[in-house]
Amino acid sequence: MTSGNAIPPGNGPFTALTPSMWPQDIVTKVSQEESVPHPEFQYDEFGFRIDKEDGGETNHRRVLGITEDPQQRLRWQAHLEFTHNHDVGDLTWDKIDVVLPRSQKLRSLVLGGIPHTLRPQMWMRLSGALQKKRNTETSYRDIVKNSSNDGGLAAKQIEKDLLRTMPSNTCFSNMDSIGVPRLRRILRGLAWLYPEIGYCQGTGMVAACLLLFLEEEDAFWMMCAIIEDLVPASYFSTTLLGVQTDQRVLRHLIVQYLPRLDKLLQEHDIELSLITLHWFLTAFASVVHINILLRVWDLFFCEGSVLLFQITLGMLKLKEEELIQSENSASIFNTLSDIPSQIEDADSLIKESMTIAGSLAETMIEAQRSKHLAYLIAEQGQLNSQSPLPSFSKIVRRQSHRRKSGLGALLFGDNDDAEALKAKNIKQTELVAELREAILQVARHFQCLDPRNCSIELTPDYSMESHQKDHENYVAVSRNGRRRAKALLDFERHDDDELGFRKNDIITIISQKDEHCWVGELNGLRGWFPAKFVEILDERSKEYSMAGDDSVSEAITDLVRGSLCPALKAIFEQGLKKPSILGGPCHPWLFIEEAAGKEVERDFDSVYSRLVLCKTYRLDEDGKVLTPEELLYRAVQSVNMSHDSAHAQMDVKFRSLICVGLNEQVLPLWLEVLCSSMQTVEKWYQPWSFLRSPGWVQIKCELRVLSRFAFSLSQDWELPVKKEEKEKKPLKDGVQDMLVKHHLFSWDIDG
């Protein structure tokens, strides 16, 4: 800075800004007006104008002051020196790591706030922006040069928004303000670097706030860190799918953490996303006082986007009582809208946020994001279009793509060719069509053999409400108290208290108090019968149908194991990583085994799933609660135990597991469990695969059609019959009648 530049006085206006953003003409004027009792304008330390009448804009109406706690600054200095004590001499920023190692001590310091003079350097290191700046292949100078002549739609929109972004701040109030050309270059540079995104108004507000405290190039790389790392892909896209998804995740979290508020929002039919979407899109830059924003951003750059949910939940918790006492919907909506501007104490907000949602984990957020993003896309009908889906896993810069390493290409091939990706999209459409046809064949089979099924709707439901009802239906299926049994052979009625039946008759069981003699009802008649002569139906709440019983109808076996299972296997094989040289096993069954194990472990450790129990219920024979994750894990283990002893191949195991899922009416939820195991999915599948894209929701919706039918399929149908079962002989004539007549059921009737 030259000697001719004016310096803001003391702790007065503009002192919190980075020096290069000091508006020299106004700083000089302010210095001259210090002796004037009533200057024309007043400015706070951030450069916001304070109007005489009302104290300025609602967002910045109070001069809260920014001060550094000397003790906090000493703690930060001590931490930085301790973590770099191997250096000799005075500690300078050049000697501090580009990326700070995460530790509980660092997080504790960030929770207490970063000293303002340290923020520029600390933000760059916490966010990863400094690493991007140093490792970039395309310099900021080149990005500015390439984007400066862009006269497209994005550039025109940026020009319109330059003075709308932060009009009350003198750095951005008119075209001659010092921050406007900097903001223009950053926004144009971002639109050029990320062609999939272009320009989003939300980035303007964030970039303007960063420019108040960082140099232009640093602010640009901070924006890159936010876009690429801190928030999900497609957050700032034209469709805003990423931020829309987060609104649904937020709504899901409110059910868990703020049930009273959830009930209130439902009763008054208030769409919270109308208010909170802008909070997330600008990382609170447009809604809270700048002094509060600094503390929130300290944590945001350290913790990532999970902090957006924690702070939002904290705000809502602080105002929960006031909201509940509101008289009508309009009052509730207004109170919600005003919450950020009423926050005056950053420490109280952060404390409340960490108290209510401090345990919120990134893994849980990512799992919910994956699920709700897929739901959102399916609901909007994008999955039904022929156009390829955009990338939701990573933002792509405008640069030449690096080829995979030689070893990577040898192991997994090079699948980045555009034509190959187009062919894969076409293949996905074909796979869905084949699956849909297989499902319709099964459905028509039921409708032909059992007229009760003729009224069942065969069109998949892609609405968001349908996904919300999946677990409710699962609960209802689990709570069915009635049990029914299928007759294994004919039993003739001799006495009035006996119940006669024919083979394959369906009997409603009234009592099982006696181990060998049960009481049942059939065709309006009630009586006892030998328990050994029937088989309990595992039908849950559905009505048994012979059309779905593979011991009665051979056609259902051909349709399920011969058509449906191969169609599903083709989907599970699509995009499966296949080592091309080293070989090794590669089969969907191996992925299912690993994912089932990881998900049941995560689900078991989840306090949410165990204490809230709002996800799923399924009772096993001991009356224990089983989630879909646990049911899948048990089914996989059961199939392995029975099939390994018979040396069955993995294809057979896969088909048998599908049969178990159909019996349990849980196949769609199992698919959701598998696709939500993101680490395992990423390990086994290519980015363009069905299971790693939102396309899996379409498969789930298709499979849901089958949950409307009653299946009774044998898990071991393809296994060879055991020798001892072959040698079993039917009872001689008269022996069975004698055993029944004299109630000698303690004998082994089969022997």
Buried (B, 14 or more C-beta within 10 A) or exposed (E): EEEEEBBBEEEBBBBBBBEBBBBEEBBBBBBEBEEEEEBEBBBBBBBBBBEEEEEBBEBBBBBBEBEBEEEBBEBBEEBBEEBEEEEEEEEEEEEBEBEBEEEEEBEEBBBBBBBBEBBBBBBBBBBBBBBBBEEBEBEBEEBBEBBEEBEEEBBEBBEEBBBEBBEBBBBBBEEEBBBBEBBBBBBBBBBBBBEBBBBBBBBBBBBBBBBBBBBBBBBBBBBBBBBBBBBBBBBBBEEBBBBBBBBBBBBBBBBBBBEEBBEBBEEBEBEBBEBBBBBBBBBBBBBBBBBBBBBBBBBBBBBBBBBBBBBBBBBBBBBBEEBEEBEEBEBBBEBBBEBBBEBEEBEEBBBBBBEBBEEBEEEBBBBBBBBBBBBBBBBBEBBEEEEBBBBBBEBBBBEEEEEBEEEEBBBBBEBEEEEEEEEBBEBBBEBBEBBBEBBEBBBEBBBEBBEEBEEEEEEBBBEBEBBEBBBEBBBEBBEEEEBBBBBBBEBEEEEEEBBBBEEBBBBEBBEBEEEBBBBBBBEEEEBBBBBBBBEEBEBBBBEBBBBBBBBBBEBBBBBBBEBBBBBBBBBBBBBBBEEEEEEEEEBBBBBBBBBBBBBBEBBEEBEBBEEEEBBBBBEEEEEEBBBBBBBBBBBBBBBBEBBEEEEBEBBBBBBBBBBBBBBBBBBBBBBBBBBBBBEBBBEBBBBBBBBBBBBBBBBBBBBBBBBBBBBBBBBBBBBEEEEEEEEEEEBEEEEBEEBBEEEEBEEEBEE
